[in-house]
């Protein structure tokens, strides 16, 4: 669900367990075992056994040798879906990569986190390497700032007060997010990793932010051209938004 609509959403333990099971199965090439799921979810194996067997029965998981991998129902579900944001964004990402030869990423909101679903890494020896399909905090990443800037006020406040210790007493972050919403672009100067600068811009679909496109690399290279990168990243995100509007 886009962040613009997720302010009233509430976590459901069973749903959270099922989605985590699927995410873990998808992230491990050799599959995930019930004991590993129990550890990751901090839940009794007996509580997870029925969920896992149900997912196998419905084709969302496949069991082999006691390990669980993604089943054929996932592919069928994806095949029936309309063109994805990743498909719409790929050409713009490639052009952004060609312009600056820095790592370009596509970030999607996942609950109160973000996940990089696609990336084109820089070919330079020293570069930022994007971790794909791993949940990351929305703040202070440049992509996450974009997602927070255009989220509902309720979602934003719940996130800030729940995840950032100083947020209830410090309005600096709120002012920055307001500026991001005005400018349509966010910058992360060494807030996530020292000496790494990131620039992100929001992607819209039907007036709602559904993803963000970002570029990141060493501050020593990006520092002098960050304004040019910001404009190019914003233009790339706008191009993707236009493609989504026309699909």
NUVEX-895528 format. One record per residue (C-alpha): x, y, z; residue number from 1. Coordinates in Angstrom, 1 decimal. Layout:
        u        v        w    nr
        X        Y        Z   NUM
...
END
This chain:
        u        v        w    nr
      0.0      0.0      0.0     1
      1.4      3.4     -0.9     2
      2.5      5.5      2.1     3
      0.0      8.2      1.3     4
     -2.7      5.7      2.2     5
     -1.0      3.7      5.0     6
     -1.5      6.0      7.9     7
     -4.4      3.9      9.3     8
     -2.9      0.6      8.6     9
     -2.1     -1.7     11.5    10
      0.2     -4.6     11.7    11
     -1.4     -8.1     11.9    12
      0.8    -10.8     13.5    13
     -0.3    -13.6     11.2    14
      0.1    -11.5      8.1    15
      3.5    -10.2      9.2    16
      4.7    -13.8      9.8    17
      3.5    -14.9      6.4    18
      5.2    -12.0      4.6    19
      8.4    -12.5      6.5    20
      8.4    -16.3      5.7    21
      8.0    -15.4      2.0    22
     10.7    -12.8      2.1    23
     13.1    -15.1      3.8    24
     12.4    -17.9      1.4    25
     12.9    -15.5     -1.5    26
     16.2    -14.2     -0.2    27
     18.0    -17.5      0.3    28
     18.9    -19.5     -2.7    29
     19.1    -22.8     -0.9    30
     15.8    -22.1      1.0    31
     15.0    -21.6      4.6    32
     14.3    -24.2      7.2    33
     11.6    -24.2      9.9    34
     14.1    -23.9     12.6    35
     15.6    -20.8     10.9    36
     12.1    -19.3     10.6    37
     11.5    -19.8     14.3    38
     14.7    -18.0     15.1    39
     14.1    -15.1     12.8    40
     10.5    -14.6     13.9    41
     11.1    -15.4     17.5    42
      8.2    -17.8     17.4    43
      7.6    -21.5     18.3    44
      8.1    -23.9     15.5    45
      4.7    -25.3     16.3    46
      3.1    -21.9     15.6    47
      4.8    -21.6     12.2    48
      4.4    -25.2     11.1    49
      0.7    -24.7     10.0    50
      1.5    -21.4      8.2    51
      4.4    -23.0      6.2    52
      2.4    -26.1      5.3    53
     -0.5    -23.9      4.2    54
      1.7    -21.9      1.9    55
      3.1    -25.1      0.4    56
     -0.4    -26.4     -0.1    57
     -1.4    -23.2     -2.0    58
      1.8    -23.2     -4.1    59
      3.4    -20.1     -2.5    60
      6.2    -22.2     -1.1    61
      8.0    -25.4     -2.3    62
      9.4    -27.9      0.1    63
     12.5    -29.9     -0.7    64
     14.7    -31.7      1.8    65
     13.2    -29.8      4.7    66
     14.0    -26.4      3.2    67
     11.4    -24.0      1.8    68
     11.8    -21.9     -1.4    69
      9.4    -19.7     -3.3    70
      6.7    -21.7     -5.1    71
      5.1    -21.4     -8.5    72
      2.1    -19.5     -7.3    73
      4.3    -16.4     -6.8    74
      5.3    -16.4    -10.5    75
      1.7    -16.8    -11.6    76
      0.7    -13.9     -9.4    77
      3.4    -11.7    -10.8    78
      2.7    -12.7    -14.3    79
     -1.0    -11.6    -13.9    80
      0.0     -8.2    -12.5    81
      0.2     -5.0    -14.6    82
      3.7     -3.6    -15.6    83
      5.7     -2.9    -12.5    84
      7.4      0.2    -11.4    85
     10.7     -1.5    -11.9    86
      9.9     -2.1    -15.6    87
      8.8      1.5    -16.0    88
     11.9      2.8    -14.3    89
     14.7      0.7    -15.9    90
     15.4      3.0    -18.9    91
     15.5      6.1    -16.8    92
     17.9      4.3    -14.4    93
     20.1      3.3    -17.2    94
     20.3      6.9    -18.5    95
     21.1      8.2    -15.1    96
     23.8      5.6    -14.7    97
     25.2      6.6    -18.1    98
     25.3     10.2    -17.2    99
     27.2      9.9    -13.9   100
     28.5      6.3    -13.7   101
     27.4      6.1    -10.0   102
     25.2      3.5     -8.5   103
     21.5      4.0     -9.3   104
     18.7      2.4     -7.2   105
     15.0      1.9     -7.2   106
     13.4      2.0     -3.7   107
     10.0      0.8     -2.8   108
      8.1      1.2      0.5   109
      7.5     -1.9      2.5   110
      5.5     -1.1      5.6   111
      7.6      1.3      7.7   112
     10.8      0.4      5.8   113
     12.1      0.6      2.2   114
     13.6     -2.1      0.0   115
     15.9     -1.6     -3.0   116
     14.2     -3.6     -5.7   117
     16.6     -2.9     -8.5   118
     20.1     -1.3     -8.9   119
     22.7     -0.5    -11.5   120
     26.1     -0.3     -9.8   121
     28.9      2.1    -10.8   122
     31.7      0.5    -12.8   123
     34.3      2.6    -10.9   124
     36.6      0.7     -8.4   125
     35.4      2.7     -5.4   126
     31.6      2.8     -5.4   127
     28.4      2.4     -3.3   128
     27.0     -1.1     -3.4   129
     23.3     -1.3     -2.9   130
     21.9     -4.1     -0.8   131
     18.9     -5.5     -2.7   132
     15.7     -7.0     -1.2   133
     16.7     -6.1      2.4   134
     14.6     -3.9      4.6   135
     16.2     -0.6      5.4   136
     15.0      2.4      7.5   137
     13.2      5.2      5.8   138
     15.4      7.8      7.5   139
     18.0      9.0      6.8   140
     18.3      7.5      3.3   141
     17.5      9.9      0.4   142
     14.9      7.6     -0.9   143
     13.3      7.2      2.5   144
     13.2     11.0      2.9   145
     11.2     11.2     -0.3   146
      8.8      8.5      0.8   147
      8.3     10.2      4.2   148
      8.0     13.7      2.7   149
      4.9     12.6      0.7   150
      3.4     10.2      3.3   151
      0.3     11.1      5.2   152
      1.0     13.3      8.3   153
     -0.2     10.5     10.5   154
      2.2      8.0      9.0   155
      5.1     10.4      9.1   156
      4.5     11.3     12.8   157
      4.1      7.6     13.8   158
      7.3      6.8     12.0   159
      9.3      9.7     13.5   160
      8.2      9.2     17.0   161
      8.5      5.4     16.9   162
     11.9      5.2     15.1   163
     13.8      8.3     15.9   164
     14.6      9.0     19.6   165
     15.0     12.8     19.2   166
     12.0     13.3     16.8   167
      9.4     14.3     19.5   168
     11.7     17.2     20.7   169
     13.4     18.2     17.4   170
     11.6     19.7     14.4   171
     14.8     19.7     12.2   172
     13.8     16.5     10.5   173
     10.2     17.7      9.9   174
     11.5     20.9      8.4   175
     13.8     18.9      6.1   176
     11.0     16.7      5.0   177
      8.8     19.8      4.2   178
     11.7     21.1      2.1   179
     12.0     17.7      0.3   180
      8.2     17.9     -0.5   181
      8.7     21.4     -1.9   182
     11.8     20.7     -3.9   183
     10.9     17.2     -5.1   184
     14.4     15.9     -4.3   185
     16.2     14.7     -1.2   186
     20.0     14.6     -0.3   187
     21.7     12.4      2.2   188
     25.2     13.7      3.0   189
     27.0     11.0      5.0   190
     24.1     10.4      7.3   191
     23.8      6.6      6.5   192
     27.5      5.9      5.7   193
     30.5      8.3      6.2   194
     31.8      9.8      2.9   195
     28.7      8.5      0.9   196
     26.3     11.0     -0.6   197
     22.9     10.0     -1.9   198
     20.3     11.9     -3.9   199
     16.7     10.7     -4.3   200
     13.5     11.8     -6.0   201
      9.9     10.4     -5.7   202
      8.0      8.4     -8.3   203
      4.3      9.1     -8.5   204
      1.5      6.9     -9.7   205
     -2.0      8.4     -9.8   206
     -0.9     11.2     -7.5   207
      0.7      8.9     -4.9   208
      4.3      8.2     -4.2   209
      4.9      4.6     -4.9   210
      8.7      4.5     -5.1   211
     11.9      6.6     -5.3   212
     14.8      6.6     -7.6   213
     18.2      7.4     -6.1   214
     21.9      7.8     -7.0   215
     24.7      7.3     -4.5   216
     28.5      7.4     -4.5   217
     31.6      8.7     -2.7   218
     31.2     12.3     -1.5   219
     34.6     13.1     -3.0   220
     33.0     12.6     -6.5   221
     29.5     13.7     -5.9   222
     30.1     16.8     -3.7   223
     30.9     19.2     -6.6   224
     28.2     18.0     -8.9   225
     25.4     17.2     -6.4   226
     23.2     20.0     -7.8   227
     23.5     18.5    -11.3   228
     22.8     15.1    -10.0   229
     19.7     16.3     -8.1   230
     18.2     17.9    -11.2   231
     18.9     14.7    -13.3   232
     17.5     12.4    -10.6   233
     14.4     14.5    -10.3   234
     14.0     14.5    -14.1   235
     14.4     10.7    -14.2   236
     11.8     10.2    -11.5   237
      9.4     12.5    -13.4   238
     10.0     10.5    -16.5   239
      9.1      7.2    -14.7   240
      6.0      8.9    -13.2   241
      4.9      9.9    -16.7   242
      5.3      6.3    -18.0   243
      3.2      5.0    -15.1   244
      0.5      7.5    -15.8   245
      0.4      6.3    -19.4   246
      0.3      2.6    -18.9   247
END
